[in-house]
Amino acid sequence: CVTLDVQAACRVTTVTQELLKEGFHRDLLVKVELGEDAGGCAVAAQMRLPPGIYVDPYELATLQQHNLTKAVLSPDAIDVEAPEYVARDLVLLLFLERDARCPRCFRAALPVHARYHRPAEGTGEALVVLESPEVLLCCCHSHLSAECWEPAEVDTPCSSDNTSPCQWHRTKHRPTYEGSMLRVPVGLREHSSLVCALTLLTTGLCSGLILAAACKYGHFS
């Protein structure tokens, strides 16, 4: 009976995420509707990005300088040129802004980029599954119900204006959220011989043209 009362008191928090645009360069839109009022609390979405997708730290720094978004990446040193098969997971803490039309609604968007994958057999695309984020609250001046929220291990201040440590909390009774799926174009292994042959032919032809031009118009002492 007590368990039922606790679950009834903990209203469901809903999370939706969308990958906007097409191709390798997308926008990740995260929207959260809390089950209870979070006046005075900072709201963030914590997510784990698989190796097939990444956030450009230089692009993120530019966006934060213009107050267009706020997020924390771990690790903060990212090889943006690495392919998917040598990259590793990233942890992203994305701070959400309150939606003026809905007192319990928060949202934020952030550019993300797909990595190149190995060529595949029989299919021209790879699937990158983006799990649903975990909703975190940081209430420095108010209290959350202990039945619905528990402390989370997040070593980040509540906001850029407050550098002192603040305790983040996550929902105890986490609802089932749906993840997103990104389809990344990849090459076909059966085309590898043709691609290699055309690459060598093109490289040899261009090298020959450059050498011929250098011999014809160059001045050698």
CYANA upper distance limits for C-alpha pairs under 8 A (distance plus 0.5 A):
  1 CYS  CA      5 ASP  CA      6.88
  2 VAL  CA      6 VAL  CA      6.75
  3 THR  CA      7 GLN  CA      6.73
  4 LEU  CA      8 ALA  CA      6.58
  5 ASP  CA      9 ALA  CA      6.61
  6 VAL  CA     10 CYS  CA      6.78
  6 VAL  CA    147 GLU  CA      6.80
  6 VAL  CA    148 CYS  CA      8.08
  7 GLN  CA     11 ARG  CA      8.03
  7 GLN  CA    173 HIS  CA      7.99
  9 ALA  CA    148 CYS  CA      8.31
 10 CYS  CA     35 GLY  CA      7.70
 10 CYS  CA    147 GLU  CA      7.89
 10 CYS  CA    148 CYS  CA      5.82
 10 CYS  CA    173 HIS  CA      8.06
 11 ARG  CA     34 LEU  CA      8.46
 11 ARG  CA     35 GLY  CA      4.96
 11 ARG  CA     36 GLU  CA      7.19
 12 VAL  CA     34 LEU  CA      7.67
 12 VAL  CA     35 GLY  CA      5.55
 12 VAL  CA    174 ARG  CA      8.46
 12 VAL  CA    175 PRO  CA      7.20
 13 THR  CA     32 VAL  CA      7.68
 13 THR  CA     33 GLU  CA      6.24
 13 THR  CA     34 LEU  CA      5.05
 13 THR  CA     35 GLY  CA      5.30
 13 THR  CA    174 ARG  CA      8.40
 13 THR  CA    175 PRO  CA      7.61
 14 THR  CA     32 VAL  CA      6.27
 14 THR  CA     33 GLU  CA      5.76
 14 THR  CA     34 LEU  CA      7.10
 14 THR  CA     35 GLY  CA      8.28
 14 THR  CA    175 PRO  CA      8.05
 14 THR  CA    177 TYR  CA      7.95
 15 VAL  CA     30 VAL  CA      7.80
 15 VAL  CA     31 LYS  CA      6.30
 15 VAL  CA     32 VAL  CA      5.11
 15 VAL  CA     33 GLU  CA      7.09
 15 VAL  CA    132 SER  CA      8.12
 15 VAL  CA    133 PRO  CA      8.19
 15 VAL  CA    177 TYR  CA      6.94
 16 THR  CA     30 VAL  CA      6.43
 16 THR  CA     31 LYS  CA      5.77
 16 THR  CA     32 VAL  CA      7.06
 16 THR  CA    132 SER  CA      8.30
 16 THR  CA    177 TYR  CA      8.04
 16 THR  CA    178 GLU  CA      7.94
 17 GLN  CA     28 LEU  CA      7.42
 17 GLN  CA     29 LEU  CA      5.90
 17 GLN  CA     30 VAL  CA      4.91
 17 GLN  CA     31 LYS  CA      6.72
 17 GLN  CA    132 SER  CA      7.84
 17 GLN  CA    179 GLY  CA      7.99
 17 GLN  CA    180 SER  CA      7.50
 18 GLU  CA     27 ASP  CA      8.48
 18 GLU  CA     28 LEU  CA      6.30
 18 GLU  CA     29 LEU  CA      5.62
 18 GLU  CA     30 VAL  CA      7.18
 18 GLU  CA    180 SER  CA      7.39
 19 LEU  CA     26 ARG  CA      6.73
 19 LEU  CA     27 ASP  CA      6.16
 19 LEU  CA     28 LEU  CA      5.30
 19 LEU  CA     29 LEU  CA      6.93
 19 LEU  CA    180 SER  CA      7.90
 19 LEU  CA    182 LEU  CA      8.12
 20 LEU  CA     26 ARG  CA      6.13
 20 LEU  CA     27 ASP  CA      5.50
 20 LEU  CA     28 LEU  CA      6.84
 20 LEU  CA     29 LEU  CA      7.77
 21 LYS  CA     25 HIS  CA      8.01
 21 LYS  CA     26 ARG  CA      5.81
 21 LYS  CA     27 ASP  CA      7.13
 22 GLU  CA     26 ARG  CA      6.81
 23 GLY  CA    184 VAL  CA      7.84
 24 PHE  CA    113 HIS  CA      6.04
 24 PHE  CA    114 ALA  CA      5.34
 24 PHE  CA    115 ARG  CA      7.93
 24 PHE  CA    184 VAL  CA      7.53
 25 HIS  CA    111 PRO  CA      7.72
 25 HIS  CA    112 VAL  CA      6.68
 25 HIS  CA    113 HIS  CA      5.16
 25 HIS  CA    114 ALA  CA      7.04
 26 ARG  CA    111 PRO  CA      6.28
 26 ARG  CA    112 VAL  CA      5.89
 26 ARG  CA    113 HIS  CA      6.58
 27 ASP  CA    109 ALA  CA      6.91
 27 ASP  CA    110 LEU  CA      6.01
 27 ASP  CA    111 PRO  CA      4.85
 27 ASP  CA    112 VAL  CA      6.29
 28 LEU  CA    109 ALA  CA      5.91
 28 LEU  CA    110 LEU  CA      5.74
 28 LEU  CA    111 PRO  CA      6.57
 28 LEU  CA    112 VAL  CA      6.94
 29 LEU  CA    107 ARG  CA      7.83
 29 LEU  CA    108 ALA  CA      6.44
 29 LEU  CA    109 ALA  CA      4.81
 29 LEU  CA    110 LEU  CA      7.17
 30 VAL  CA     45 ALA  CA      8.30
 30 VAL  CA    107 ARG  CA      6.03
 30 VAL  CA    108 ALA  CA      6.04
 30 VAL  CA    109 ALA  CA      6.75
 31 LYS  CA    105 CYS  CA      7.76
 31 LYS  CA    106 PHE  CA      6.31
 31 LYS  CA    107 ARG  CA      4.83
 31 LYS  CA    108 ALA  CA      7.29
 32 VAL  CA    105 CYS  CA      6.13
 32 VAL  CA    106 PHE  CA      5.66
 32 VAL  CA    107 ARG  CA      6.68
 32 VAL  CA    135 VAL  CA      8.34
 33 GLU  CA    104 ARG  CA      6.00
 33 GLU  CA    105 CYS  CA      4.87
 33 GLU  CA    106 PHE  CA      6.91
 34 LEU  CA     38 ALA  CA      8.20
 34 LEU  CA    104 ARG  CA      5.83
 34 LEU  CA    105 CYS  CA      6.95
 35 GLY  CA    104 ARG  CA      7.95
 36 GLU  CA    104 ARG  CA      7.50
 37 ASP  CA    103 PRO  CA      7.93
 37 ASP  CA    104 ARG  CA      6.36
 38 ALA  CA     42 ALA  CA      8.48
 38 ALA  CA    104 ARG  CA      7.51
 40 GLY  CA    139 CYS  CA      7.08
 40 GLY  CA    140 CYS  CA      8.41
 40 GLY  CA    141 HIS  CA      7.46
 40 GLY  CA    142 SER  CA      7.68
 41 CYS  CA    137 LEU  CA      6.85
 41 CYS  CA    138 CYS  CA      5.94
 41 CYS  CA    139 CYS  CA      4.84
 41 CYS  CA    140 CYS  CA      7.51
 41 CYS  CA    141 HIS  CA      8.29
 41 CYS  CA    142 SER  CA      8.04
 42 ALA  CA     95 PHE  CA      8.09
 42 ALA  CA     96 LEU  CA      8.24
 42 ALA  CA    137 LEU  CA      6.16
 42 ALA  CA    138 CYS  CA      5.51
 42 ALA  CA    139 CYS  CA      6.90
 42 ALA  CA    158 CYS  CA      6.43
 42 ALA  CA    159 SER  CA      7.82
 43 VAL  CA     95 PHE  CA      6.66
 43 VAL  CA     96 LEU  CA      6.10
 43 VAL  CA     97 GLU  CA      8.12
 43 VAL  CA    106 PHE  CA      8.00
 43 VAL  CA    135 VAL  CA      7.78
 43 VAL  CA    136 LEU  CA      6.34
 43 VAL  CA    137 LEU  CA      5.28
 43 VAL  CA    138 CYS  CA      7.07
 44 ALA  CA     93 LEU  CA      6.94
 44 ALA  CA     94 LEU  CA      5.89
 44 ALA  CA     95 PHE  CA      4.76
 44 ALA  CA     96 LEU  CA      5.76
 44 ALA  CA    135 VAL  CA      6.53
 44 ALA  CA    136 LEU  CA      5.69
 44 ALA  CA    137 LEU  CA      6.98
 45 ALA  CA     92 LEU  CA      8.46
 45 ALA  CA     93 LEU  CA      6.25
 45 ALA  CA     94 LEU  CA      5.67
 45 ALA  CA     95 PHE  CA      6.98
 45 ALA  CA     96 LEU  CA      7.65
 45 ALA  CA    133 PRO  CA      6.11
 45 ALA  CA    134 GLU  CA      6.07
 45 ALA  CA    135 VAL  CA      5.32
 45 ALA  CA    136 LEU  CA      6.57
 46 GLN  CA     91 VAL  CA      7.68
 46 GLN  CA     92 LEU  CA      6.18
 46 GLN  CA     93 LEU  CA      4.96
 46 GLN  CA     94 LEU  CA      6.82
 46 GLN  CA    133 PRO  CA      5.80
 46 GLN  CA    134 GLU  CA      5.60
 46 GLN  CA    135 VAL  CA      6.93
 46 GLN  CA    136 LEU  CA      7.55
 47 MET  CA     91 VAL  CA      6.38
 47 MET  CA     92 LEU  CA      5.84
 47 MET  CA     93 LEU  CA      7.10
 47 MET  CA    131 GLU  CA      7.77
 47 MET  CA    132 SER  CA      7.42
 47 MET  CA    133 PRO  CA      4.92
 47 MET  CA    134 GLU  CA      6.78
 48 ARG  CA     89 ASP  CA      7.14
 48 ARG  CA     90 LEU  CA      6.17
 48 ARG  CA     91 VAL  CA      5.10
 48 ARG  CA     92 LEU  CA      6.75
 48 ARG  CA    130 LEU  CA      8.29
 48 ARG  CA    131 GLU  CA      7.69
 48 ARG  CA    133 PRO  CA      7.99
 49 LEU  CA     53 ILE  CA      6.80
 49 LEU  CA     54 TYR  CA      7.18
 49 LEU  CA     89 ASP  CA      6.05
 49 LEU  CA     90 LEU  CA      5.50
 49 LEU  CA     91 VAL  CA      6.66
 49 LEU  CA     92 LEU  CA      7.67
 49 LEU  CA    130 LEU  CA      7.02
 49 LEU  CA    131 GLU  CA      8.35
 50 PRO  CA     54 TYR  CA      8.30
 50 PRO  CA     88 ARG  CA      7.42
 50 PRO  CA     89 ASP  CA      5.22
 50 PRO  CA     90 LEU  CA      7.18
 50 PRO  CA    128 VAL  CA      7.89
 50 PRO  CA    129 VAL  CA      7.99
 50 PRO  CA    130 LEU  CA      7.44
 51 PRO  CA     84 GLU  CA      5.85
 51 PRO  CA     85 TYR  CA      7.85
 51 PRO  CA     86 VAL  CA      8.45
 51 PRO  CA     87 ALA  CA      5.67
 51 PRO  CA     88 ARG  CA      5.27
 51 PRO  CA     89 ASP  CA      5.51
 51 PRO  CA     90 LEU  CA      7.99
 51 PRO  CA    115 ARG  CA      8.25
 52 GLY  CA     83 PRO  CA      8.36
 52 GLY  CA     84 GLU  CA      5.38
 52 GLY  CA     87 ALA  CA      8.17
 52 GLY  CA    114 ALA  CA      6.29
 52 GLY  CA    115 ARG  CA      5.71
 52 GLY  CA    116 TYR  CA      8.06
 52 GLY  CA    117 HIS  CA      8.01
 52 GLY  CA    128 VAL  CA      6.46
 53 ILE  CA     84 GLU  CA      8.29
 53 ILE  CA    112 VAL  CA      7.27
 53 ILE  CA    113 HIS  CA      6.05
 53 ILE  CA    114 ALA  CA      4.93
 53 ILE  CA    115 ARG  CA      6.26
 53 ILE  CA    128 VAL  CA      7.96
 54 TYR  CA     80 VAL  CA      8.12
 54 TYR  CA     90 LEU  CA      7.77
 54 TYR  CA    112 VAL  CA      6.21
 54 TYR  CA    113 HIS  CA      5.91
 54 TYR  CA    114 ALA  CA      7.01
 54 TYR  CA    115 ARG  CA      7.93
 55 VAL  CA     59 GLU  CA      8.46
 55 VAL  CA     60 LEU  CA      7.85
 55 VAL  CA    111 PRO  CA      7.26
 55 VAL  CA    112 VAL  CA      5.40
 55 VAL  CA    113 HIS  CA      6.79
 56 ASP  CA     60 LEU  CA      6.64
 56 ASP  CA     78 ILE  CA      8.01
 56 ASP  CA     80 VAL  CA      7.08
 56 ASP  CA    112 VAL  CA      7.72
 56 ASP  CA    113 HIS  CA      8.09
 57 PRO  CA     61 ALA  CA      6.59
 57 PRO  CA     73 LEU  CA      8.28
 57 PRO  CA     76 ASP  CA      7.47
 57 PRO  CA     77 ALA  CA      8.08
 57 PRO  CA     78 ILE  CA      7.58
 58 TYR  CA     62 THR  CA      6.91
 59 GLU  CA     63 LEU  CA      6.82
 60 LEU  CA     64 GLN  CA      6.66
 60 LEU  CA     69 THR  CA      8.37
 60 LEU  CA     71 ALA  CA      8.25
 61 ALA  CA     65 GLN  CA      6.68
 62 THR  CA     66 HIS  CA      7.06
 63 LEU  CA     67 ASN  CA      6.75
 63 LEU  CA     68 LEU  CA      5.67
 63 LEU  CA     69 THR  CA      6.38
 63 LEU  CA     70 LYS  CA      8.33
 64 GLN  CA     68 LEU  CA      6.30
 64 GLN  CA     69 THR  CA      5.86
 64 GLN  CA     70 LYS  CA      6.15
 69 THR  CA     95 PHE  CA      8.07
 69 THR  CA    108 ALA  CA      7.82
 69 THR  CA    109 ALA  CA      7.97
 69 THR  CA    110 LEU  CA      7.72
 70 LYS  CA     94 LEU  CA      6.88
 70 LYS  CA     95 PHE  CA      6.11
 71 ALA  CA     92 LEU  CA      7.44
 71 ALA  CA     93 LEU  CA      5.94
 71 ALA  CA     94 LEU  CA      4.91
 71 ALA  CA     95 PHE  CA      6.26
 72 VAL  CA     76 ASP  CA      8.44
 72 VAL  CA     92 LEU  CA      6.38
 72 VAL  CA     93 LEU  CA      5.59
 72 VAL  CA     94 LEU  CA      7.14
 73 LEU  CA     90 LEU  CA      7.53
 73 LEU  CA     91 VAL  CA      6.43
 73 LEU  CA     92 LEU  CA      5.38
 73 LEU  CA     93 LEU  CA      7.08
 74 SER  CA     90 LEU  CA      6.38
 74 SER  CA     91 VAL  CA      5.64
 74 SER  CA     92 LEU  CA      7.06
 75 PRO  CA     90 LEU  CA      7.09
 75 PRO  CA     91 VAL  CA      7.85
 79 ASP  CA     87 ALA  CA      8.40
 81 GLU  CA    115 ARG  CA      8.45
 82 ALA  CA     86 VAL  CA      6.98
 82 ALA  CA     87 ALA  CA      6.60
 82 ALA  CA    115 ARG  CA      7.82
 82 ALA  CA    116 TYR  CA      8.49
 83 PRO  CA     87 ALA  CA      6.83
 83 PRO  CA    115 ARG  CA      5.94
 83 PRO  CA    116 TYR  CA      5.45
 83 PRO  CA    117 HIS  CA      6.58
 84 GLU  CA     88 ARG  CA      8.39
 84 GLU  CA    115 ARG  CA      5.87
 84 GLU  CA    116 TYR  CA      6.33
 84 GLU  CA    117 HIS  CA      5.81
 84 GLU  CA    118 ARG  CA      8.26
 85 TYR  CA    117 HIS  CA      7.23
 85 TYR  CA    118 ARG  CA      7.75
 94 LEU  CA    108 ALA  CA      7.96
 95 PHE  CA    108 ALA  CA      7.61
 96 LEU  CA    106 PHE  CA      6.06
 96 LEU  CA    107 ARG  CA      5.51
 96 LEU  CA    108 ALA  CA      5.54
 97 GLU  CA    106 PHE  CA      5.70
 97 GLU  CA    107 ARG  CA      5.90
 97 GLU  CA    108 ALA  CA      6.71
 98 ARG  CA    102 CYS  CA      8.38
 98 ARG  CA    103 PRO  CA      7.69
 98 ARG  CA    104 ARG  CA      8.08
 98 ARG  CA    105 CYS  CA      6.48
 98 ARG  CA    106 PHE  CA      4.84
 98 ARG  CA    107 ARG  CA      7.07
 99 ASP  CA    103 PRO  CA      7.20
 99 ASP  CA    104 ARG  CA      8.25
 99 ASP  CA    105 CYS  CA      5.85
 99 ASP  CA    106 PHE  CA      5.72
 99 ASP  CA    107 ARG  CA      7.22
114 ALA  CA    184 VAL  CA      7.54
116 TYR  CA    184 VAL  CA      8.42
116 TYR  CA    186 VAL  CA      7.86
117 HIS  CA    126 ALA  CA      7.80
117 HIS  CA    184 VAL  CA      8.43
117 HIS  CA    186 VAL  CA      6.69
118 ARG  CA    186 VAL  CA      7.42
118 ARG  CA    187 GLY  CA      7.93
119 PRO  CA    186 VAL  CA      6.07
119 PRO  CA    187 GLY  CA      5.02
119 PRO  CA    188 LEU  CA      5.65
119 PRO  CA    189 ARG  CA      5.86
120 ALA  CA    124 GLY  CA      7.42
120 ALA  CA    125 GLU  CA      8.20
120 ALA  CA    126 ALA  CA      8.42
120 ALA  CA    186 VAL  CA      7.25
120 ALA  CA    187 GLY  CA      6.85
120 ALA  CA    188 LEU  CA      5.65
120 ALA  CA    189 ARG  CA      6.10
121 GLU  CA    188 LEU  CA      6.13
121 GLU  CA    189 ARG  CA      5.96
121 GLU  CA    190 GLU  CA      7.44
122 GLY  CA    188 LEU  CA      7.33
123 THR  CA    188 LEU  CA      7.36
124 GLY  CA    185 PRO  CA      6.26
124 GLY  CA    186 VAL  CA      5.70
124 GLY  CA    187 GLY  CA      6.53
124 GLY  CA    188 LEU  CA      6.70
125 GLU  CA    183 ARG  CA      6.59
125 GLU  CA    184 VAL  CA      5.71
125 GLU  CA    185 PRO  CA      4.78
125 GLU  CA    186 VAL  CA      5.48
125 GLU  CA    187 GLY  CA      8.29
126 ALA  CA    183 ARG  CA      6.20
126 ALA  CA    184 VAL  CA      5.57
126 ALA  CA    185 PRO  CA      6.91
126 ALA  CA    186 VAL  CA      6.99
127 LEU  CA    181 MET  CA      7.08
127 LEU  CA    182 LEU  CA      6.23
127 LEU  CA    183 ARG  CA      5.31
127 LEU  CA    184 VAL  CA      6.77
128 VAL  CA    181 MET  CA      6.17
128 VAL  CA    182 LEU  CA      5.45
128 VAL  CA    183 ARG  CA      6.88
128 VAL  CA    184 VAL  CA      7.88
129 VAL  CA    179 GLY  CA      7.51
129 VAL  CA    180 SER  CA      6.48
129 VAL  CA    181 MET  CA      5.10
129 VAL  CA    182 LEU  CA      6.88
130 LEU  CA    179 GLY  CA      6.05
130 LEU  CA    180 SER  CA      5.50
130 LEU  CA    181 MET  CA      6.39
130 LEU  CA    182 LEU  CA      8.04
131 GLU  CA    178 GLU  CA      7.81
131 GLU  CA    179 GLY  CA      4.91
131 GLU  CA    180 SER  CA      6.97
132 SER  CA    177 TYR  CA      6.29
132 SER  CA    178 GLU  CA      6.37
132 SER  CA    179 GLY  CA      5.04
132 SER  CA    180 SER  CA      7.78
134 GLU  CA    170 ARG  CA      7.87
135 VAL  CA    170 ARG  CA      6.61
135 VAL  CA    171 THR  CA      7.68
136 LEU  CA    152 ALA  CA      8.38
136 LEU  CA    168 TRP  CA      6.78
136 LEU  CA    169 HIS  CA      5.95
136 LEU  CA    170 ARG  CA      5.27
136 LEU  CA    171 THR  CA      7.97
137 LEU  CA    168 TRP  CA      5.97
137 LEU  CA    169 HIS  CA      5.66
137 LEU  CA    170 ARG  CA      6.95
138 CYS  CA    158 CYS  CA      6.36
138 CYS  CA    166 CYS  CA      7.20
138 CYS  CA    167 GLN  CA      6.48
138 CYS  CA    168 TRP  CA      4.94
138 CYS  CA    169 HIS  CA      6.77
139 CYS  CA    143 HIS  CA      7.02
139 CYS  CA    144 LEU  CA      8.13
139 CYS  CA    158 CYS  CA      8.41
139 CYS  CA    166 CYS  CA      8.33
139 CYS  CA    167 GLN  CA      7.97
139 CYS  CA    168 TRP  CA      7.89
140 CYS  CA    158 CYS  CA      8.28
140 CYS  CA    166 CYS  CA      6.89
140 CYS  CA    167 GLN  CA      7.97
144 LEU  CA    148 CYS  CA      8.23
144 LEU  CA    149 TRP  CA      7.12
145 SER  CA    149 TRP  CA      6.71
146 ALA  CA    150 GLU  CA      6.99
147 GLU  CA    172 LYS  CA      8.00
148 CYS  CA    171 THR  CA      6.27
148 CYS  CA    172 LYS  CA      5.86
148 CYS  CA    173 HIS  CA      7.22
149 TRP  CA    169 HIS  CA      6.33
149 TRP  CA    170 ARG  CA      5.88
149 TRP  CA    171 THR  CA      5.05
149 TRP  CA    172 LYS  CA      5.75
150 GLU  CA    169 HIS  CA      5.71
150 GLU  CA    170 ARG  CA      6.05
150 GLU  CA    171 THR  CA      6.90
150 GLU  CA    172 LYS  CA      6.57
151 PRO  CA    167 GLN  CA      7.29
151 PRO  CA    168 TRP  CA      6.44
151 PRO  CA    169 HIS  CA      4.87
151 PRO  CA    170 ARG  CA      6.93
152 ALA  CA    167 GLN  CA      7.90
152 ALA  CA    168 TRP  CA      5.94
152 ALA  CA    169 HIS  CA      5.46
152 ALA  CA    170 ARG  CA      6.47
153 GLU  CA    168 TRP  CA      7.80
154 VAL  CA    167 GLN  CA      8.15
154 VAL  CA    168 TRP  CA      6.85
155 ASP  CA    165 PRO  CA      7.75
156 THR  CA    165 PRO  CA      7.22
156 THR  CA    166 CYS  CA      7.75
157 PRO  CA    162 ASN  CA      6.76
157 PRO  CA    163 THR  CA      6.12
157 PRO  CA    164 SER  CA      6.63
157 PRO  CA    165 PRO  CA      5.73
157 PRO  CA    166 CYS  CA      5.97
158 CYS  CA    162 ASN  CA      7.07
158 CYS  CA    163 THR  CA      8.46
158 CYS  CA    165 PRO  CA      8.26
158 CYS  CA    166 CYS  CA      6.57
158 CYS  CA    168 TRP  CA      8.41
159 SER  CA    163 THR  CA      7.90
187 GLY  CA    191 HIS  CA      8.15
188 LEU  CA    192 SER  CA      7.59
191 HIS  CA    195 VAL  CA      6.62
192 SER  CA    196 CYS  CA      6.57
193 SER  CA    197 ALA  CA      6.64
194 LEU  CA    198 LEU  CA      6.65
195 VAL  CA    199 THR  CA      6.51
196 CYS  CA    200 LEU  CA      6.67
197 ALA  CA    201 LEU  CA      6.62
198 LEU  CA    202 THR  CA      6.47
199 THR  CA    203 THR  CA      6.51
200 LEU  CA    204 GLY  CA      6.53
201 LEU  CA    205 LEU  CA      6.60
202 THR  CA    206 CYS  CA      6.60
203 THR  CA    207 SER  CA      6.53
204 GLY  CA    208 GLY  CA      6.57
205 LEU  CA    209 LEU  CA      6.79
206 CYS  CA    210 ILE  CA      6.71
207 SER  CA    211 LEU  CA      6.62
208 GLY  CA    212 ALA  CA      6.55
209 LEU  CA    213 ALA  CA      6.64
210 ILE  CA    214 ALA  CA      6.61
211 LEU  CA    215 CYS  CA      6.68
212 ALA  CA    216 LYS  CA      6.63
213 ALA  CA    217 TYR  CA      6.38
213 ALA  CA    218 GLY  CA      7.92
214 ALA  CA    218 GLY  CA      5.32
